[in-house]
Amino acid sequence: MVDGKYWNQKIETMPTEELRKHQLQKLREKIKYCYENSSFYRKKFDSVGLKPQDIRTLNDLSKIPFTVKTDLRDNYPYGMVAVKPEEIVEIHASSGTTATQLSVLTRKATWTCGRKLWLALSTPLEADAKMSFTSRTGMVYSRVV
């Protein structure tokens, strides 16, 4: 958990080159997972000629097409899902007052991670951490995302 200075000390203090390798590995894993588990993303990647093995460097991030709000609307509520239906534990939806509702589906693992983050942010900071709650929140979000 948070020790007052780092959310994840190993990642936040690793040398730049090692961090870049880690980021590339995670990017490749996510692209492969989305391609193999979501028909929406497979079609989106195929439409621009992108296959998971095409991601070779972090610069290849620019090859990945954006997901836009109309994608969310056009595929409401389950069209973009990349997990089995039984993994979904929560559904949040907008009111849809200006258009089709938008939904966010949450898996148990995501919910658990979010709960841990909330607990970490709700815990009082130690005096020697020299960070306000706001700066800590910014730090955590910049590391998690």
C-alpha positions in Angstrom: 0.0 0.0 0.0 1.0 3.6 0.2 4.0 4.3 2.6 3.6 8.1 2.5 6.0 8.7 -0.3 5.3 6.1 -3.0 2.3 4.2 -4.2 4.5 1.6 -5.9 8.1 2.2 -4.9 9.5 -0.4 -7.3 7.9 1.1 -10.4 8.2 4.8 -9.3 12.0 4.5 -8.6 13.1 2.2 -11.4 15.7 3.5 -13.9 14.1 5.2 -16.9 15.2 2.5 -19.4 13.8 -0.2 -17.1 10.5 1.8 -16.8 10.2 2.2 -20.5 10.6 -1.6 -20.9 8.0 -2.2 -18.3 5.6 0.3 -20.0 6.1 -1.4 -23.4 5.4 -4.8 -21.9 2.2 -3.6 -20.3 1.1 -1.8 -23.5 1.7 -5.0 -25.5 -0.2 -7.1 -23.0 -3.2 -4.8 -23.0 -3.4 -4.5 -26.8 -3.1 -8.3 -27.2 -5.8 -8.8 -24.5 -8.2 -6.3 -26.1 -7.6 -7.8 -29.6 -8.2 -11.3 -28.4 -11.2 -10.6 -26.0 -13.2 -7.8 -27.5 -14.8 -8.0 -30.9 -15.1 -4.2 -30.8 -11.4 -3.6 -30.3 -10.5 -6.3 -32.8 -12.6 -4.6 -35.5 -11.2 -1.2 -34.5 -7.6 -2.3 -34.7 -8.2 -4.3 -37.9 -9.8 -1.2 -39.5 -6.4 0.6 -39.3 -4.4 -2.6 -40.0 -3.1 -2.9 -36.5 -2.2 -6.4 -35.0 -0.9 -6.9 -31.5 2.6 -7.9 -32.8 2.8 -4.4 -34.5 3.4 -2.8 -31.1 7.2 -2.9 -30.9 8.1 0.4 -29.3 6.4 3.0 -27.2 6.3 5.2 -30.3 3.8 2.7 -31.7 1.3 4.0 -29.3 0.4 6.5 -32.0 -0.8 3.6 -34.2 -3.6 2.8 -31.7 -7.0 4.4 -32.8 -8.8 6.5 -30.2 -11.9 5.3 -28.6 -14.4 8.2 -28.7 -17.7 8.9 -27.0 -19.8 7.8 -30.0 -18.1 4.4 -29.7 -19.5 4.2 -26.1 -22.9 5.2 -27.3 -23.0 3.0 -30.3 -22.0 -0.1 -28.3 -24.1 0.4 -25.2 -24.2 -1.4 -22.9 -22.1 -4.6 -23.6 -20.6 -4.1 -27.0 -17.1 -3.2 -25.9 -16.8 -5.7 -23.1 -13.5 -7.7 -23.0 -14.4 -10.0 -20.1 -16.9 -12.8 -19.4 -20.3 -11.6 -18.3 -20.0 -13.3 -15.0 -17.0 -11.2 -14.2 -19.1 -8.0 -14.2 -20.1 -7.0 -10.7 -21.4 -3.5 -11.2 -22.9 -1.3 -14.0 -22.9 2.5 -13.9 -24.9 4.4 -16.5 -25.4 8.0 -17.4 -28.9 9.3 -17.5 -28.9 9.5 -21.3 -30.6 13.0 -21.2 -28.7 14.2 -24.3 -28.3 10.9 -26.2 -28.1 7.2 -25.6 -27.0 6.2 -22.1 -23.3 5.6 -21.6 -22.3 2.7 -19.3 -19.2 1.7 -17.3 -19.0 -2.0 -16.4 -16.8 -2.9 -13.4 -15.1 -6.3 -12.7 -14.5 -7.4 -9.1 -10.7 -7.0 -9.6 -11.2 -3.4 -10.7 -13.6 -2.7 -7.9 -11.1 -4.1 -5.3 -8.3 -2.0 -6.7 -10.5 1.1 -6.6 -11.5 0.4 -3.0 -7.8 0.0 -2.0 -7.0 3.4 -3.7 -9.9 5.1 -1.9 -8.8 3.7 1.4 -5.2 4.9 0.7 -6.4 8.3 -0.1 -8.7 8.4 2.9 -5.9 7.6 5.3 -4.3 10.6 7.1 -0.8 11.4 5.8 2.2 11.3 8.1 3.7 14.7 9.0 7.1 13.9 7.4 5.5 13.0 4.0 5.3 16.8 3.2 2.5 16.3 0.8 -1.1 17.6 0.9 -4.0 15.3 0.3 -4.3 17.0 -3.1 -0.7 16.4 -4.2 -1.0 12.8 -3.0 -4.1 12.3 -5.1 -2.3 13.7 -8.1 0.7 11.5 -7.5 -1.4 8.4 -7.1 -3.5 9.0 -10.2 -0.4 9.9 -12.3 1.1 6.5 -11.3 -2.0 4.3 -11.6 -3.1 5.6 -15.0 
